[in-house]
Amino acid sequence: MAGPQLSAVAQLLKPITWFPPMWAFGCGVVASGVPREGHWATIAVGVALAGPLVCGTSQAVNDWFDRHVDAINEPNRPIPSGRVPGRWGLYIAIGWTALSLVVATTLGPWGFGAAGLGLALAWAYSAPPLRLKTNGWWGNSACAVCYEGLAWVTGAAVMAGGAMPGARSLLLAALYSAGAHGIMTLNDFKSIAGDRQTGIASLPVRLGEQNAARVACVMMAAPQVLVVLLLIAWQRPGHAIAVALLLLLQALLMDRFLENPGSRATWYSGNGVTLYVIGMLVSAFALRPIAGAHA
């Protein structure tokens, strides 16, 4: 059987999904407070590992084990359409996993451990017997940790030579991971029909579109409120005001999203999430003056 074309493989790895973990890794780099000069090679490897490799692997794994769901929701995707034929989807997922682990060895124990954990969660999310995605609460939590918190902590740790990031950096990483649970819920709106038919209990399926939309908004907003309060407590009023203004803009967009969640989830994901991740970077910069003390 002929193998897939490179264009089909590229679509399978979904480059558009690589941005969040790459951005989060960059936020960790900024939060570390370590000068970037002399570390550009490490940063480049870390960004590639977070995005094209680990995240790309997660997309290939998900598409293989979701091929029956995609045949309903998105029949033109590479596997159900036949452009990635036979078991090539599985072979690519396994090969990309191995490649990711090899590259991760260049980032030391922290980088390798984080990559291993991220890959394990990627397989647990999509593959039997765990298949965490069948439960919207657990599945979205696993994705949120990988996309935001794990990447942030890895960026901070590898820049500090493998040292544990400071408590404040860890706390911000945890809060933005919690908020990313809502982002993952937004992504589930596009696949409600197939999820319902194949027994995947995403939050829009479990709770209904309106309730799931409310949960997504609360999950995204509440951690940012805590971030603002923490920045004030840490005497970073300028950064706190910036994050608060970004949250206010999100609230205005959320109001419009909640009027018709089914048709506006993609719209809100494109606009509200952009404001969310800008706030992440602002928060990371707030740590720079105190990062050297690992506060």
N, C-alpha and C positions, 0 to 999 in steps of 0.2 A: 504493500500500500504506500502510495506517495505521501511524503510528509507535507506539513502545512506551509503555506507561503509566509514569508517574514512579516508581511503586513497583517496577516491573521494572528500571528504570535504577538505582535505589538498590541493589537486590539485586545487580545486575551489578557495581557498584563496591565491594561487600563492605566496608561500614564496619567490621566486626569486625577486619579486617586492618590498619586504619590505626593501631592503637594502638602497635605496636612502633616504627615510624619516628618517630612523634610523641614517644614517650617518649625515644628516643635523641636526638632534636633537643633536647629539654628537658635531658637529661643534658649535652649539649655546652654549653648555656646556663649551667648550673650550674658546669661545669668551667672555663668561661672566667674566672670570678671577677669579671666585670663586673657592677656593680649593675644590677638589672632596672629600676629607676626611670628613666623616660624612654625605655625601649626596649620598652614593652609592645606597640606597634604592630608593630615588627619581629618580636617573638616570635610574635605572633598570625599574621602572614603566614607565618613560617617553619613553624609548626606546621601551618597549613592546607596549605602546599606539600608538606610531608613526608607528610601523611596523605591527606586527601581528594583532593588533586590528583595528585601523582606516584604514590603507592601506589594510588590509585583508578584511575589510568591503567593501571598494571601489571596490575590485576585485569581490566579490560576487555579489554586486549590478550590476556591469557592465556585468558580465556573464549572470545574469538573464535577463536583458533587451536587451542583445545582442545575445540571444540564437538563433534567426533566422539568424543573421549574422555569428555566429560561425558554424552554420550548413553548411555554404558554405565554410568558410575559414578554420575552424578547427573542423570537425565533430567528432573528437575523444575527444573533451573536455567533462568535466563531465556532463553538462546539455544536449547538443544535443545527446550525446552518450547514454543517459539514465541511467548512473551510479549515477547521482543525479536526481531521478525520480520526476514526478509530479510537485508540487509547492514547493518542498523542497528547491530549490535554493532561492526562495523569503523568505521562513521562516528563512533560515540561514542568509540572508542579514539583515533581521529585528532583529533577535536575536543578531547578532554580533554588530549591531548598539547600541542596548540597553546595552550590556555588555561593549562596549567602553565608553559609557557615565557614567556608574557606576564606572569604574576604573578611569576615568578622574576626578571624584570628589576628589580623594585623592591628586591631584596636585594643589588644590586650584582654585581660580577664573580664573587665566591665563590658567592653564591646561584644565579646563572644557570648557572655552570659545573657546580655540583653537581647542579642539576636536569637539565641537559642530559645529564650522565653517567648519572644514575639512569634517565632515560627511555630512553637508548640501551641500557642493560643490560636494561631491561624488555622492549623490543622484541626484543633479541638472545636473551633467555631463551625467548620464546614463538614468535617468528616465524621461518619459513624465510628464508635458508638456514642460519643458525647454529643456531637452536632449541636453545639450550644445555640446556634441560630434558631432552633425550633422554639426557643423561649426568648421572647423579646427583651426581657430583663437581663438574663445572663449573657445572651449573645451580644447585645449592645454594650454591656459592661466590658466584655473582653476586647471588643474593637476599640472602645474609648481609651482603655488603658494602653493598648499598643500604639494607637494613632497619636496620642498626646503625651501622657505621663511617661511612658517608657522611653520614648524618643527624647523628651526633654531631659530626663535624668541621665540618659546615656551621653547626650551632648555635654552636659555639665561635668560628668565624671571623666570622660576621656580628655577633656581640656585640662582638668586638674590632675592629670597623670594617674587616674584611677582612684583618686580620693573620693570618699563619700561626699556628695553635694551637701551644702548647708541645710539646716532645718527649714529656713524660709524658702529656699528653692524647691525642696521636696514638697512643702505645703502648697506652693503655687502649682506645681506639677499635678498634685493630687486634685486640687480644685478644678483645674482646667480639664483634667480627665473626666471628672464627674460631669462637668458641663457638656463634654463631648458625647455623653450618652444621649442627650437630646439631639445632637447632630446626626447620630446614627439612626434615630427614630425618623428624622426627616427623610432619610434615604429609603426607608421602608415603604413610604407612601406609593412609590412607583411600581411596586410589585405586589400589591394587595390581592389582585385576582389570583395569581399563581400561588401565592403563599396560602391563601384560603383553601384552594383546591388540593394542595399537597401537604397540608397539615403543619405548616410553619406558623407558629403563633407569635408573629411580630406584634408590636404594640398596636398598630392600626387595626390588625385583625382581632386581637384580644379585647381592646377597649373601644373600638370604633374610631372613626377618623377624628371626630371633634375632641373626644377625650384624649386621644393619643397626641393630638396637636397641643392641647393644653399642657400635658405632661412634658412634652418636648420643650415648650417655652419655659416652664418652671425649672426644668433640669438645666437649661442653658443659663437662665437669669440668676438663679439663687447663688451659684458659686461665684459669679461675678460681683454680686453684692458683697459677699464675704471678702473677695479680693480688694474691693474698694475700702472696706473697713480695716483690713490688714494694712494696706498702704498708708492709711491715715495714722494707724497706730505706730507704724514704722517711720513716721515723719517724712513721708514722701507725698505731700499734698498735691503737687503738680501732676504726678503720675496718677494719683487717686482721682483727680478731677477729669483727666483724660479718659480713664477707664469708665468713669461714671457717665460721661457724655457719650461714649461709644455704646454703653448699655442703654441709655435713653433713646438713641437712634434705633437700636435693636427693638426696643419696646414699641416704638411707632410702627416698625415693620411687622412685628408680631401681631399687632392689632389688625392689620390688613390680612395677614396670613390666616388668622383665626376666623375671618369672615367666610373663607372657602378653602379649608386645608387641602382637600383632595387635588384641586387644580393649582394651588399656589405653593405647594411644598418645595418644588424645584426652584421656584422664584425666590422663596425665602432662603433656601439653602445657599443660593448664589450670592445673595445680598447680606443677609443677617450673619451668616457664618464668616464672611469677609470681615465684618466689623468685630466679630468675636476674636478672630485670630490676630487682628491688629492690637486688640487689648492684651493678648498674650505677650506680644513683643514689648509693648509699653511696660508691662509688669516685669518682664525680664530685665529691661534697662533700669528699672527701679532698684534692682539688687546690686548693680555694678559697684556702687561706692562702698558696699559692705561685704561683697563676696569674698574678698581676701581674708576676712576674719572667719569665714565659714559660719556666719551667724545662723 
